[in-house]
Amino acid sequence: MSNSSAAQTGRKRWMLPVTLAGAVLALAIASWIYLGNAAQAMSCPAQGPAAQVIDAAATGELAALMGTGTGRGYQDMAFKDASGADKTIADFKGKALLVNFWASWCVPCREEMPALDAIATQYNSDKFEVLPINLDIGEGGLLKAQEFLAEGQFQNLPLYADNTFAAFDRLKREAVAVGLPATLLLDADGCELAVLQGPAEWHSPDGEAVVKALMGLRG
């Protein structure tokens, strides 16, 4: 065997363990990142039966609503109220929530708001609340949202906002939603039971059936 052949054979022998070690390290890092994100996202117990109750009620106008109940929790999801005070989903503990993400530039969002206001007017209580979170970003974002709500004269849709877009980025990162409007149905502990991507006619018998099903799961 020539000197060059011997050198190449030796190089292959030590490169194989190094390559394998690198692959194992990369796999370990990827697993650590995945499990860390999963632990953060899955902060609730799985609730298959409860999600099935919501899913069964979601027909007609609400047929696109999907029961989930896989364990995602949003207790720490942060946003602000109209005064700029910090809020999280945990501040609404004890109430089942219809969390609607919207923006003033989103035409389907604007069209959906009167129905959401009607549902809020009819059902908001110590057991349930419609929680709209505005996602207008930029300097004038909050003003645009305020103007839209004032023009609509909505009685029960207060201004909550996240002009950092972090809340919705979280939904995209966890493959929950990709565009606006998007709606989460959460139980009284802030745990996800169902997801709707896109608008719906909430102020309808179909919408009311879903809200009643959600409220009926309390306790």
trRosetta pair geometry for C-beta under 8 A, 3 or more apart (Angstrom, degrees):
i j d omega theta_ij theta_ji phi_ij phi_ji
1 5 4.8 -122 -174 87 92 125
1 6 5.2 110 126 -59 120 90
1 9 7.7 -23 -176 -3 147 141
2 5 4.6 96 55 7 81 102
2 6 6.9 -145 94 -5 43 87
3 6 5.7 -57 -150 37 31 112
3 7 6.3 34 153 -23 65 106
4 7 5.6 -53 -150 33 32 113
4 8 6.5 32 152 -20 65 104
5 8 5.8 -54 -149 35 32 110
5 9 6.4 32 153 -19 66 105
6 9 5.7 -53 -148 36 32 111
6 10 6.3 32 154 -18 64 107
7 10 5.8 -56 -150 37 30 111
7 11 6.3 33 151 -24 65 106
8 11 5.6 -52 -148 33 32 114
8 12 6.5 34 153 -21 64 103
9 12 5.8 -53 -153 33 32 112
9 13 6.6 34 150 -23 64 105
10 13 5.6 -54 -152 31 34 114
10 14 6.8 13 159 -4 67 103
11 14 6.5 -67 -152 43 30 94
11 15 5.9 28 155 -23 68 115
12 15 5.7 -59 -137 37 28 111
12 16 6.5 37 163 -32 64 101
13 16 6.5 -50 -156 18 24 110
14 17 6.6 -53 -160 37 43 103
14 18 6.5 40 149 -16 69 113
15 18 5.5 -64 -151 43 37 113
15 19 5.9 39 154 -24 73 107
16 19 5.8 -53 -144 35 28 110
16 20 6.3 26 158 -16 63 108
17 20 5.7 -57 -145 40 32 111
17 21 6.1 35 156 -22 67 107
18 21 5.7 -54 -147 36 29 112
18 22 6.4 31 153 -21 63 104
19 22 5.7 -54 -151 34 30 112
19 23 6.5 29 152 -19 65 105
20 23 5.7 -53 -148 35 33 111
20 24 6.4 32 154 -18 66 105
21 24 5.8 -53 -148 36 31 111
21 25 6.3 32 153 -19 64 106
22 25 5.7 -55 -148 37 31 111
22 26 6.3 31 154 -19 66 106
23 26 5.7 -53 -147 36 31 111
23 27 6.3 31 154 -19 64 106
24 27 5.7 -56 -149 37 31 111
24 28 6.3 33 153 -22 65 106
25 28 5.6 -54 -149 34 31 113
25 29 6.4 30 154 -18 65 105
26 29 5.8 -55 -149 36 31 110
26 30 6.3 30 154 -18 65 107
27 30 5.7 -54 -146 38 31 111
27 31 6.2 31 155 -20 65 107
28 31 5.8 -55 -147 36 29 111
28 32 6.3 31 154 -21 63 106
29 32 5.7 -54 -149 34 31 113
29 33 6.5 29 154 -17 65 105
30 33 5.9 -56 -150 37 31 109
30 34 6.2 29 154 -19 66 109
31 34 5.7 -55 -144 38 31 111
31 35 6.0 23 161 -14 67 110
32 35 6.1 -58 -141 41 25 104
32 36 6.1 29 157 -22 61 110
33 36 5.8 -58 -148 35 27 113
33 37 6.5 22 158 -14 64 106
34 37 6.1 -61 -153 39 28 105
34 38 6.2 25 153 -18 66 111
35 38 5.5 -53 -141 39 33 112
35 39 6.1 37 157 -23 66 104
36 39 5.9 -54 -148 32 27 110
36 40 6.6 24 154 -16 62 107
37 40 5.7 -58 -151 37 33 110
37 41 6.1 24 156 -14 69 110
38 41 5.8 -59 -142 42 30 105
38 42 5.6 2 169 5 70 115
39 42 6.5 -62 -125 53 22 91
39 43 7.9 66 160 -75 51 70
40 43 7.0 -18 178 -52 31 105
41 71 7.8 83 122 106 76 89
41 72 5.4 -37 169 -118 86 85
41 73 7.7 147 172 35 38 65
41 174 5.4 151 -125 -118 136 129
42 70 7.4 -79 -111 129 98 83
42 71 4.0 23 -149 122 88 121
42 72 6.4 -56 -95 -82 49 47
42 73 7.5 74 -174 4 20 90
43 71 7.4 148 41 161 30 81
43 72 7.5 34 30 -165 76 32
43 73 3.5 -88 71 42 100 131
43 75 6.8 -106 110 18 143 110
43 191 7.9 -142 88 -102 78 87
44 47 7.2 -35 138 -17 117 111
44 71 4.9 -175 74 -158 73 51
44 72 6.7 -7 30 77 112 20
44 73 4.0 137 -30 -63 100 106
44 189 6.8 138 -118 104 115 118
44 190 7.7 -159 -71 92 128 70
44 191 3.5 123 -130 -120 162 117
44 192 7.3 171 38 25 147 68
45 71 6.3 -81 156 -112 11 90
45 191 7.6 -14 45 -135 60 157
46 69 6.2 77 -174 143 61 83
46 70 6.0 -23 -121 -157 88 31
46 71 4.8 -41 -73 -55 63 99
47 50 4.2 -22 160 38 112 119
47 51 5.8 123 104 -24 82 92
47 69 3.8 -110 77 -158 77 111
47 71 7.7 147 0 -71 76 53
47 187 7.3 69 3 -26 180 145
47 191 6.6 101 -5 129 139 133
47 193 6.3 -55 92 -106 131 84
48 51 5.7 -61 -146 38 29 110
48 52 6.3 31 157 -24 66 106
48 69 5.4 170 -78 105 28 133
49 52 5.5 -54 -149 32 32 115
49 53 6.8 39 152 -24 63 98
49 69 7.9 -149 43 164 37 167
50 53 5.6 -46 -156 25 36 115
50 54 7.0 32 149 -12 64 101
50 69 5.6 152 71 -108 90 138
50 187 7.0 -2 161 -74 153 132
50 193 5.6 -81 126 -129 107 118
50 217 5.3 82 -144 -144 106 140
51 54 5.7 -54 -155 38 38 110
51 55 6.0 39 148 -22 69 109
51 67 3.6 129 168 171 82 103
51 68 5.5 -131 -132 61 138 28
51 69 3.0 -123 -38 -8 124 125
51 70 7.9 42 -58 -33 161 57
51 193 5.2 -166 -93 -166 71 70
51 194 6.4 151 -141 -67 79 76
52 55 5.3 -52 -140 39 34 115
52 56 6.1 38 158 -23 66 104
52 67 5.8 143 -75 131 26 164
52 69 7.8 -58 -17 17 63 150
53 56 6.0 -54 -150 32 26 110
53 57 6.7 20 153 -14 60 108
53 67 7.6 136 51 -116 45 143
53 213 5.5 178 144 -177 94 111
53 216 7.6 -128 161 84 139 112
53 217 6.3 150 82 -77 149 114
54 57 5.9 -64 -154 39 32 108
54 58 6.3 34 151 -30 68 109
54 65 7.2 -100 152 138 100 122
54 67 4.6 145 75 -98 98 101
54 185 6.2 165 -143 93 150 153
54 193 5.3 119 -15 141 153 112
54 194 4.5 -128 132 -46 146 135
54 210 6.5 53 -156 -151 79 84
54 213 5.5 152 -102 118 53 128
54 214 6.2 48 -102 -76 106 79
54 217 7.8 -33 -53 -35 94 144
55 58 5.7 -55 -147 26 32 115
55 65 7.5 -159 -112 111 51 87
55 66 6.8 11 -109 -162 99 38
55 67 3.1 -77 -49 -7 103 127
55 194 6.9 178 -65 -104 68 116
56 67 7.9 14 -9 -35 59 145
56 213 7.7 176 71 -132 84 152
57 62 7.6 -10 122 92 75 139
57 209 4.8 -166 -172 137 101 97
57 210 5.0 151 119 -94 116 54
57 212 7.6 -161 -151 68 149 83
57 213 3.9 -132 -26 -32 163 154
58 62 4.5 -108 -149 124 73 103
58 63 6.2 131 144 -112 83 25
58 64 7.8 -106 168 57 121 31
58 65 3.8 -129 -138 69 141 110
58 66 7.6 -129 90 -64 166 22
58 67 7.1 -168 7 -39 133 87
58 194 7.1 167 -53 -155 142 149
58 206 7.7 64 -151 178 40 98
58 210 5.6 53 -86 -95 72 116
59 62 6.6 33 47 65 26 84
59 63 5.7 24 -152 -84 32 81
59 206 5.9 -125 79 -132 64 108
59 209 7.5 -18 37 82 91 148
60 63 6.1 165 47 -41 15 97
60 204 7.4 -133 117 126 126 132
60 205 7.6 19 70 82 158 91
60 206 3.9 -135 75 -84 116 142
61 200 5.9 111 151 -173 87 89
61 201 4.3 -76 -163 56 138 101
61 202 7.9 -162 128 -68 127 23
61 204 4.7 61 23 72 161 153
61 206 4.0 156 40 62 94 142
61 207 6.1 -47 94 -40 127 86
62 65 4.7 -10 172 1 91 123
62 196 7.4 -70 -154 -102 81 136
62 200 5.5 56 -101 -165 67 143
62 202 7.8 71 -81 -104 108 55
62 204 8.0 -174 -30 70 94 115
62 206 4.7 -176 5 147 98 108
62 207 5.8 143 -54 -85 122 55
62 209 7.6 -155 33 64 142 98
62 210 5.1 -133 172 -39 171 139
63 206 7.9 -44 -35 -169 68 144
64 196 6.0 87 105 -145 93 87
64 197 7.0 -104 155 57 118 67
64 198 6.1 -32 129 61 158 120
64 200 6.8 -153 51 -83 110 111
65 183 7.8 -46 -110 81 99 118
65 185 7.6 45 -163 -13 123 129
65 194 5.4 29 173 166 101 128
65 195 7.4 167 -155 83 63 32
65 196 4.5 -36 -101 -82 75 103
65 200 7.1 10 -50 -76 101 159
65 210 6.4 55 57 -122 171 148
66 194 6.2 167 85 -156 41 79
66 195 5.5 -18 62 61 95 80
66 196 7.3 157 15 -83 70 49
67 193 6.6 -38 -145 160 75 72
67 194 4.9 -45 -103 -96 46 95
68 72 7.2 -15 130 25 136 113
68 192 5.5 -19 79 132 129 108
68 193 6.6 147 53 162 78 19
68 194 5.8 158 8 -103 84 31
68 195 5.6 45 -29 -5 132 100
69 191 7.8 51 -130 142 60 107
69 192 7.0 -150 -79 105 31 70
69 193 5.3 23 -72 -132 85 56
69 194 7.7 4 -35 -55 80 58
70 192 7.4 -14 40 84 75 113
71 191 7.5 -48 -147 -155 29 110
72 174 6.6 110 -123 163 137 149
72 176 7.1 164 160 -85 174 129
72 191 7.3 136 85 -159 48 64
72 192 4.3 4 76 22 99 132
73 189 7.5 -48 -131 125 113 92
73 190 5.7 66 -166 112 85 93
73 191 5.1 -38 -101 -102 82 68
73 192 7.0 -140 -83 -5 30 83
74 77 4.2 -7 -179 -15 94 125
74 89 4.7 73 116 0 90 164
74 99 7.6 -81 95 5 159 170
74 184 6.9 60 -9 137 157 164
74 186 6.4 -89 42 -102 118 141
74 190 5.2 -131 66 174 69 99
74 191 7.9 164 17 -97 74 22
74 192 6.7 83 -15 -52 107 93
75 88 6.7 43 157 146 51 118
75 89 5.4 -121 -126 81 26 105
75 90 4.3 55 -173 -69 85 95
75 93 7.7 30 -130 -78 101 103
75 189 7.3 -39 -76 160 114 67
75 190 4.1 125 -77 88 69 157
76 88 5.7 -41 -148 -157 29 137
76 89 7.3 -21 21 36 16 98
76 90 6.8 24 -74 -23 42 118
77 88 6.1 136 69 -156 46 77
77 89 4.8 49 47 -17 99 113
77 167 5.3 74 -170 -129 104 102
77 170 6.9 -151 -115 65 98 157
77 190 7.9 -175 17 -167 103 122
78 86 6.6 -27 -158 -163 105 95
78 87 7.1 142 -154 81 56 48
78 88 5.2 -36 -93 -93 61 84
78 162 7.2 119 105 -111 63 116
78 166 7.2 2 64 85 97 127
78 167 6.9 -147 63 -72 52 100
79 87 5.5 -29 74 70 73 98
79 88 7.6 135 23 -97 67 37
79 133 5.3 -107 -104 -138 166 115
79 160 5.3 66 123 166 133 100
79 161 6.2 171 -176 84 105 25
79 162 4.2 -80 -114 -62 91 96
79 167 6.0 -8 -66 -44 101 146
80 84 5.5 -14 -179 -148 133 34
80 85 6.4 146 -156 69 80 35
80 86 6.1 -47 -101 -98 76 38
80 87 6.2 141 -118 15 21 92
80 160 7.0 167 83 -158 39 64
80 161 5.7 -28 63 65 88 76
80 162 7.1 139 12 -85 77 52
81 84 7.3 -50 69 17 64 16
81 85 5.1 -4 38 55 106 91
81 87 5.5 89 -38 -30 88 131
81 158 7.2 -15 -150 145 93 124
81 159 7.1 102 -174 93 54 71
81 160 5.7 -38 -106 -104 53 75
82 146 7.5 102 -138 -99 105 105
82 158 6.6 -106 -28 178 117 93
82 159 4.2 85 -83 70 98 110
82 160 7.7 -73 -42 -74 66 41
82 161 8.0 87 -88 1 48 106
87 91 5.2 -81 -157 20 83 152
87 160 6.5 -72 61 -139 148 115
88 91 5.6 126 60 -12 61 94
89 92 6.0 -64 -170 37 50 105
89 97 7.1 -127 -150 24 98 169
89 99 7.4 -33 -109 -83 112 145
89 131 8.0 111 -118 127 77 167
89 186 6.9 -66 -166 146 132 174
89 190 4.4 112 130 -128 122 121
90 93 5.6 2 -168 -43 55 108
90 190 6.2 -41 -80 -43 56 154
92 95 5.1 -71 169 50 91 114
92 97 5.8 73 120 -75 144 128
92 129 6.3 -116 -155 51 128 139
92 131 6.6 -64 -69 -78 168 144
92 190 7.5 119 71 -78 90 95
93 188 6.7 67 -172 164 54 72
93 189 6.6 25 -138 -119 89 42
93 190 6.7 -50 -94 -28 75 104
94 126 7.3 -39 134 173 113 80
94 188 5.3 4 -146 -168 14 109
95 126 6.9 -125 -88 174 99 36
95 127 6.3 130 -128 160 70 16
95 128 5.9 156 -169 -96 91 14
95 129 4.9 26 155 3 146 104
95 188 6.0 133 44 -123 12 77
96 127 6.5 6 19 156 96 69
96 128 4.9 -20 65 -105 93 78
96 129 7.8 159 81 23 50 60
96 185 7.5 3 177 -175 99 83
96 186 6.8 174 -160 90 55 58
96 187 5.9 -37 -111 -140 82 37
96 188 5.6 -48 -60 -61 60 70
96 214 4.9 155 164 150 145 101
96 215 5.7 -150 41 -91 146 52
96 217 7.0 106 -93 62 138 98
96 218 6.1 -105 -34 -70 113 98
97 128 7.5 171 -81 -155 31 57
97 129 5.8 -18 -112 68 73 83
97 130 7.9 124 -162 -115 63 18
97 131 5.1 -11 -161 6 112 125
97 184 7.5 17 105 99 101 91
97 185 7.3 168 88 -153 57 41
97 186 4.3 0 55 55 102 105
97 190 7.5 19 19 -105 134 57
98 116 7.6 -162 118 -141 129 98
98 119 7.3 -23 55 121 163 138
98 128 7.6 33 -8 -177 95 97
98 129 7.4 -149 31 102 75 42
98 130 4.9 -26 69 -113 109 65
98 131 6.7 159 76 24 50 71
98 183 6.4 -11 -175 -168 82 113
98 184 7.8 163 -158 82 37 50
98 185 6.0 -12 -105 -104 64 72
98 202 7.8 100 176 -138 155 143
98 211 7.0 -38 -53 -106 136 94
98 214 7.5 117 -64 85 90 171
99 131 4.8 -23 -104 75 68 107
99 132 7.9 155 -159 -92 47 22
99 133 6.4 10 -172 -5 92 113
99 183 6.6 152 81 -157 53 58
99 184 4.4 -6 58 57 110 97
99 185 7.7 -169 22 -78 77 24
99 186 6.2 37 -9 -4 116 116
100 112 7.5 -160 -165 122 141 130
100 116 5.9 -54 -5 -123 167 150
100 130 6.8 0 1 -173 116 91
100 131 7.2 160 20 83 69 51
100 132 4.8 -27 69 -108 101 70
100 133 7.1 170 82 23 47 69
100 181 6.1 -5 -172 -174 92 122
100 182 7.7 162 -153 84 50 41
100 183 4.9 -15 -102 -103 71 90
101 132 8.0 154 -87 -160 19 59
101 133 5.4 -25 -104 71 66 97
101 135 5.9 33 -175 -27 94 126
101 167 7.3 -168 -108 111 123 115
101 168 5.7 124 -163 -90 151 109
101 171 7.5 -119 -21 2 162 160
101 177 7.3 142 44 103 141 165
101 180 5.9 -110 114 -116 94 95
101 181 6.2 160 78 -157 64 66
101 182 4.8 0 47 57 115 86
101 183 7.3 -157 17 -76 73 41
102 106 6.1 -142 -163 60 67 132
102 109 3.8 141 -147 -161 96 126
102 110 7.8 137 -174 -55 122 46
102 112 7.3 -148 -103 67 129 118
102 113 7.0 95 -156 -75 168 100
102 132 6.0 -25 21 -163 120 105
102 133 7.4 139 25 73 69 47
102 134 6.0 -41 78 -107 78 58
102 135 6.9 168 81 16 27 91
102 180 6.2 126 -123 -170 37 120
102 181 5.1 -7 -93 -109 78 105
103 106 4.5 94 61 -8 86 109
103 109 5.9 115 44 38 52 168
103 134 6.4 107 -102 -164 49 71
103 135 4.7 -64 -72 68 101 84
103 136 5.1 135 -147 -66 88 67
103 145 7.8 -78 -146 -87 49 100
103 180 5.7 44 11 138 101 172
104 109 7.7 -104 -86 94 16 128
104 110 7.1 61 -152 -76 46 106
104 134 7.4 21 -32 -151 83 116
104 136 5.4 11 14 -74 100 130
104 144 4.5 -148 44 142 158 106
104 145 5.4 -141 -41 -85 116 54
104 147 7.6 50 -128 66 152 91
104 148 4.5 -164 -119 -35 109 148
105 136 7.1 123 -4 -107 96 92
105 144 7.8 9 -42 152 82 148
106 109 3.6 59 95 6 113 121
106 110 6.7 166 89 -16 62 81
106 180 4.5 -74 -113 109 158 123
106 181 6.3 136 134 -53 144 74
107 110 5.7 -54 -149 33 34 111
107 111 6.4 30 156 -17 66 107
108 111 5.6 -56 -146 39 35 112
108 112 6.2 36 155 -24 67 109
108 180 7.5 165 69 123 104 71
108 181 5.9 -130 109 1 101 96
108 198 6.9 -56 155 -161 156 66
108 199 4.2 -139 174 -31 107 129
109 112 5.8 -62 -151 34 28 111
109 113 6.9 44 153 -43 63 97
109 180 5.6 -12 -58 151 123 109
109 181 4.4 135 -95 -62 81 106
109 199 7.2 -148 -76 -83 34 108
110 113 6.0 -38 -156 2 33 118
110 148 6.9 -103 -114 -161 100 130
111 114 7.9 -51 180 19 37 98
111 199 6.4 18 80 -147 103 162
112 115 5.9 -67 -169 44 53 109
112 116 6.0 50 142 -22 83 110
112 181 5.7 -73 31 8 157 160
112 199 4.3 -145 -70 -140 123 107
112 200 7.0 58 -130 45 117 46
112 202 7.2 71 -170 -3 90 107
113 116 5.5 -58 -144 39 36 112
113 117 6.1 39 158 -22 70 104
113 132 7.7 40 -122 -110 91 152
113 148 8.0 167 -37 148 174 111
113 152 6.0 -35 116 -152 134 166
113 154 6.4 -80 161 -80 109 141
113 157 6.5 6 -164 -83 98 175
114 117 5.6 -53 -148 35 32 113
114 118 6.4 33 153 -20 65 104
114 152 6.9 -142 -75 -165 79 117
114 154 7.5 -139 -102 -97 49 99
114 203 7.4 -69 121 9 75 142
115 118 5.6 -51 -149 34 33 113
115 119 6.5 33 152 -17 65 103
115 200 7.8 -131 106 102 149 62
115 201 5.7 -146 -118 -156 161 50
115 202 4.3 135 139 49 111 84
115 203 3.9 -144 -147 5 78 98
115 204 7.5 -13 -147 -20 126 83
115 207 7.0 -176 169 -62 118 176
116 119 5.7 -52 -148 37 34 111
116 120 6.2 35 152 -20 66 106
116 130 5.6 150 180 -169 91 147
116 132 6.7 93 142 -70 148 117
116 157 6.4 72 110 -89 108 124
116 202 5.5 64 -81 46 57 149
116 203 7.7 -111 -37 -35 22 97
117 120 5.6 -53 -146 37 32 113
117 121 6.2 36 153 -23 65 105
117 130 7.9 -151 -92 88 29 158
117 152 7.4 -176 -39 142 154 122
117 154 4.2 -125 -104 -144 139 100
117 155 6.3 108 -175 37 110 72
117 156 5.8 137 -154 53 69 81
117 157 5.0 -70 -92 -26 89 115
118 121 5.6 -50 -146 33 31 113
118 122 6.4 22 156 -13 63 110
118 202 7.5 159 65 95 95 95
118 203 3.9 29 81 -98 134 141
119 122 5.9 -64 -148 42 29 106
119 123 5.8 -24 172 23 68 116
119 130 5.9 111 96 -63 102 137
119 202 4.8 -57 -36 136 143 118
119 203 5.5 -136 -48 -77 83 77
119 207 6.3 -94 -87 142 130 125
119 208 7.4 -161 -119 -86 95 69
119 211 6.2 -175 -163 -68 117 154
120 123 6.9 -80 -126 55 19 78
120 124 4.8 29 -173 -40 67 117
120 129 7.4 34 -133 -162 92 55
120 130 3.8 -88 -83 30 101 131
120 155 7.8 -179 95 83 111 79
120 156 3.7 -171 121 110 118 122
120 157 6.2 156 23 -65 163 70
121 124 7.0 -1 -81 13 12 108
121 155 5.8 54 -90 75 112 122
121 156 4.9 177 -69 5 64 138
122 203 8.0 129 3 -122 136 94
122 208 7.7 -46 109 -111 149 108
123 128 5.2 -37 148 94 103 135
123 130 7.7 94 73 -31 101 97
123 208 7.9 172 -53 -131 133 79
123 211 5.5 -76 -102 161 175 140
123 215 7.2 -127 -168 -56 121 143
124 128 6.5 -125 -117 98 32 78
124 129 5.3 51 -133 -116 87 64
124 130 6.3 -75 -76 14 101 84
124 156 5.6 -155 -6 -174 150 138
125 128 5.6 39 43 42 86 77
125 129 7.7 -144 41 -65 39 70
127 215 5.5 67 134 -147 121 101
127 218 5.7 -72 -155 -54 104 164
128 211 6.8 85 -172 -173 155 96
128 214 7.0 102 -116 105 120 109
128 215 5.0 -50 -56 -92 132 106
130 156 6.9 85 52 126 118 104
130 157 6.9 -49 109 -99 121 76
131 160 6.6 -11 -176 31 81 152
132 157 5.2 23 10 -159 141 98
132 158 7.5 168 49 64 97 52
132 159 8.0 -49 89 -116 107 32
132 160 6.4 152 88 42 59 96
133 160 5.0 -53 -105 103 63 105
133 161 6.7 143 -168 -105 62 24
133 162 5.9 15 174 0 112 104
133 167 6.3 -63 147 95 151 159
134 141 7.7 158 137 158 113 98
134 142 7.7 118 99 -116 138 55
134 145 4.2 52 -166 -128 162 146
134 159 6.5 -20 -2 -154 133 78
134 160 6.7 157 11 85 81 49
134 161 4.2 -29 65 -105 100 85
134 162 7.4 167 79 25 53 58
134 163 7.9 0 108 -67 92 75
135 161 7.4 177 -69 -153 27 72
135 162 6.1 -12 -103 68 70 85
135 163 7.5 147 -158 -99 38 41
135 165 5.9 75 -162 -106 102 73
135 167 7.6 -127 -96 62 105 105
135 168 5.6 24 -115 -20 146 141
135 180 6.8 -148 49 -85 136 143
136 140 8.0 -69 152 107 123 60
136 141 3.3 169 126 -163 92 90
136 142 6.8 -177 82 -57 115 31
136 144 5.2 -165 -158 70 163 118
136 145 5.0 -157 16 -46 134 104
136 161 7.1 -42 44 -144 83 121
136 163 6.4 -26 90 -108 60 92
137 141 5.1 -165 89 -80 3 153
137 163 5.0 135 -119 -166 53 73
137 164 7.5 103 -119 -95 104 7
137 165 5.4 -22 -75 -42 130 111
138 141 4.8 128 57 -41 70 102
138 163 7.2 -114 30 -169 34 114
140 143 4.9 -58 -165 45 72 117
140 144 5.8 77 136 -29 89 100
141 144 5.9 -58 -152 32 30 111
141 145 6.6 26 155 -15 65 106
141 161 7.4 147 126 -171 107 137
141 163 4.8 141 83 -123 145 119
142 145 5.7 -56 -152 37 34 112
142 146 6.3 35 151 -20 67 106
142 159 7.8 87 -160 171 83 135
142 161 5.8 151 -109 93 86 174
142 163 6.2 -65 -52 -55 89 139
143 146 5.6 -53 -147 36 32 113
143 147 6.3 33 155 -21 66 106
144 147 5.8 -54 -147 35 29 111
144 148 6.5 29 155 -19 63 105
145 148 5.9 -55 -149 34 31 110
145 149 6.5 25 156 -14 65 107
145 159 6.0 119 129 -137 115 113
145 161 6.0 152 63 -91 170 128
146 149 6.0 -60 -149 40 29 107
146 150 6.2 27 155 -18 66 110
146 159 6.0 -6 -91 -90 71 158
147 150 5.7 -57 -145 38 29 111
147 151 6.2 31 157 -21 65 107
148 151 5.8 -54 -146 35 29 111
148 152 6.3 21 158 -13 63 111
149 152 5.9 -60 -146 42 29 108
149 154 5.6 -74 -158 35 77 115
149 157 6.2 -144 -134 98 110 106
149 159 5.9 -131 3 -70 164 99
150 153 7.3 24 178 -71 36 51
152 157 7.9 -11 95 53 133 135
154 157 4.1 -18 138 33 141 112
162 165 6.5 142 122 -70 97 19
162 166 6.3 -111 174 43 124 76
162 167 4.5 88 68 6 176 119
162 168 7.3 164 86 -10 131 87
164 167 7.9 100 73 -5 90 75
165 168 5.5 -57 -168 48 70 105
165 169 5.6 80 132 -31 84 102
166 169 5.4 -54 -143 36 33 116
166 170 6.5 42 154 -27 64 100
167 170 5.8 -53 -163 26 30 115
167 171 7.2 28 144 -16 62 101
168 171 5.3 -45 -154 32 46 114
168 172 6.5 45 149 -17 69 100
168 177 7.2 -73 -154 83 83 120
168 180 7.7 -29 -133 -69 147 100
168 182 7.5 127 -130 42 100 134
169 172 5.6 -53 -149 38 35 111
169 173 6.1 38 151 -23 67 107
170 173 5.6 -53 -144 35 30 113
170 174 6.3 11 161 -3 64 111
171 174 6.2 -67 -145 48 27 98
171 176 4.2 -89 -160 67 79 113
171 177 4.4 -2 149 38 127 99
171 182 6.5 138 152 115 160 157
171 184 8.0 -132 -108 -56 126 121
172 175 7.5 30 -177 -77 33 31
172 176 7.5 -83 -58 46 21 74
172 177 6.6 -64 -72 80 60 64
172 178 6.2 90 -117 -110 89 49
176 182 7.6 101 123 174 91 140
176 184 7.5 6 166 -88 135 109
176 192 7.7 -102 -130 -131 133 160
176 195 5.7 -145 -172 -121 87 148
177 182 3.7 36 -143 -134 153 155
177 195 6.8 -151 -63 -171 92 120
177 197 5.5 170 -128 -101 81 94
178 197 6.8 28 31 -142 81 133
179 182 7.0 144 85 -50 41 106
179 197 7.0 76 53 -168 80 99
179 198 7.7 34 84 -74 103 65
181 198 6.8 64 64 -170 74 16
181 199 5.4 78 41 -79 119 70
182 195 7.4 -15 -175 -170 96 90
182 196 6.9 166 -160 88 50 61
182 197 5.6 -12 -115 -114 89 57
182 198 7.7 33 -91 -13 56 30
183 195 7.2 151 84 -160 59 45
183 196 4.2 2 55 54 105 107
183 200 7.4 -69 12 17 148 118
184 192 5.8 -73 -162 -119 111 95
184 194 7.5 150 -162 84 46 54
184 195 6.0 -16 -107 -106 64 70
185 192 7.4 93 73 -156 55 58
185 193 5.0 -63 103 66 98 97
185 194 4.1 15 41 53 121 96
185 195 7.6 -131 19 -62 79 32
185 196 7.8 67 -22 -11 97 98
185 210 7.5 -113 -89 163 151 109
185 214 5.5 -116 -169 -106 123 136
186 189 8.0 -128 166 71 96 46
186 190 5.4 -9 178 -143 135 33
186 191 6.2 138 -157 61 80 31
186 192 5.9 -44 -100 -90 75 43
186 193 6.6 152 -116 7 22 89
187 190 7.4 -53 68 18 64 17
187 191 4.9 -10 38 56 106 90
187 193 5.7 96 -42 -38 90 121
187 214 7.8 -151 -97 -165 59 85
187 217 6.3 -85 -118 111 104 124
187 218 7.7 163 -161 -94 85 56
188 218 5.7 77 -37 -125 131 85
192 195 6.9 11 -172 -57 120 93
193 214 7.0 154 75 -121 148 93
193 217 7.4 128 -112 72 162 170
194 210 7.9 -110 77 -164 163 116
194 214 7.9 -101 22 -88 124 111
196 200 6.0 -48 178 -22 150 132
200 207 6.6 147 132 -92 112 107
201 204 4.6 52 122 -21 105 132
201 206 7.3 69 82 60 93 113
201 207 6.2 -125 111 -37 58 126
202 207 3.8 136 -164 -150 41 147
202 211 7.7 77 -172 -45 97 119
203 207 6.0 -38 -39 66 14 149
203 208 7.7 46 -144 -49 38 92
204 207 4.7 95 47 8 75 101
204 208 6.9 -144 88 -3 37 87
205 208 5.7 -56 -143 40 30 110
205 209 6.3 38 155 -27 64 103
206 209 5.7 -51 -151 28 30 114
206 210 7.0 28 152 -16 61 102
207 210 5.9 -55 -157 33 35 110
207 211 6.5 31 150 -16 68 106
208 211 5.5 -54 -146 39 37 112
208 212 6.1 37 155 -19 69 106
209 212 5.8 -54 -146 38 29 110
209 213 6.3 32 153 -22 63 106
210 213 5.6 -54 -149 35 31 113
210 214 6.4 31 153 -19 64 105
211 214 5.7 -54 -150 36 31 112
211 215 6.3 27 154 -15 66 108
212 215 5.7 -55 -144 41 32 109
212 216 6.1 36 155 -25 64 109
213 216 5.7 -57 -148 34 28 115
213 217 7.1 34 153 -28 60 101
214 217 6.1 -55 -162 20 33 112
215 218 6.2 -21 -175 -14 48 113
